[in-house]
Amino acid sequence: MKAKYQGVLDLGKILNIDNGDVKEENGVLHINGTAKNQYEKNLLWDEIKKVGGDNPTDIKANIKVADISMYAKHTVQKGETLSKIAKQYYSKPMKYTVIFEANKDILKNPDVIHPGQELVIPNL
């Protein structure tokens, strides 16, 4: 089972999942841990579904979220726009206004963001 879900375990390491625990019992892989935010939890579930389908029966994951006050944090990279960031997190570029509103303390104009800025990606 661990080999089948190795991509999930690797992603957990990349995301630095806290309190990570993995064990196999009776052909079922049990995964526990705490993701930093909901976005990272969703990334893990997407990886699980990619391997095991929408309702896998050979894995049980109990993934908690450390910070439920926001969906994610994002560090702006060169060439990014709020629309591009909104598409990444929400699949909807027009949700850029939600990100702008949540970051008015550091953003004055939705068309002007700078590499290195740390943005809050709010829950919808």
N, C-alpha and C positions, 0 to 999 in steps of 0.2 A: 504494500500500500504506500509506504513512504516513497518508493521509486515513482509510482504513478503520480503522486502529488508533490514531487520534488520542486516543481515550479512555484507552488504555493509556499513551501518551506523557504525557498530561496528569497522570494519576495518578502516574506516575514523578516528575514535577516536584513535585507536592504532597507526596509522601513523601520528597523529597530523596534520591533514589537516588544513591549514590556511584558514581563511575567510569562514569556512563551513556554508552552509545555506541549509536547507531542508524544503520544503513545498509541500503540496499536493493540486492540483487543478484539478477538473473534472476527478478524477480517474487516474491522472498522477502524479507521484512523481518527483519533480524537485530538483536536487542536484547541488550545486555550491561549488567550493572550489579550493584551490591551493595546489598541491602536491609538495614535495621538489624536486623531479626529475621524469624523464620519467618512470623509473622502478616502482615507487610507483603509478603513474597514471595507468600504465598497470595492476598492482595488483588490483586496484579498478575496472577497466573494466572487468578483468577476473572474479571477484566476481559478477558483474552485469550480465554478460553472463551466469554464472553458475546458477543463479536464473531465469533470464528472457529469456534465449536463445540468439542466435547471433544477433537478431534485435528486442529487446524488444520495445514494443509500449507504455508500461505503466510507463516508466521512461525516463526522459530527464536529462542527466548529462553534466554539463559544468565544466570540470576539467582542470585547467591551471597547468603549470609547472613553478616553481620558478627558477630553475637552469637548463637551456638547454645546458650548456657547457659540461655536462657529462650525462651518462645514470643513474649512481648510485654511491654511496659510500659504501664500504664494510669494516667492521672490521673483520680481520682474527681471526678465532676461532681455538682452538687446533684441530689438525688432518686434517685441510684443506690443499688443494693444489691449485695451480692456475688452474689446469684442472677442479677440482671440482667446483671452483668458476665460471669458464667460463661456465660450464654446467648449473649452477643455473641461470645465467643471460642471456646466449645466447643459451642454449640448445645444445651447441657444445663444448665439452671439448678441442678440438684442438685450439680454439680461445684464449687459455691461453696466446699465444704470444702477442695478442692485449693488454691484461691487463698488461703483463710484460713491454711492450714498453711504456705504459702510466704511469708507476710507476718506471721508471729507476732512478728517483731521490732518491728513498728509497730502491729499490731492485737491487742487483748486480748479482743475479743468479736466474733464474726462478724456480729452484728446492729448493730454500731456502726462506721460508716466516715464519714469527713469529706471534703468537697470539698477538692481540692488534694493529697490524699495520693497518693503515687506507688506503685502496686502492681506487683509482679512477677507476671506471668501465666506460670506454669510450663509446660513441655512436658508433655504427657500420655504 
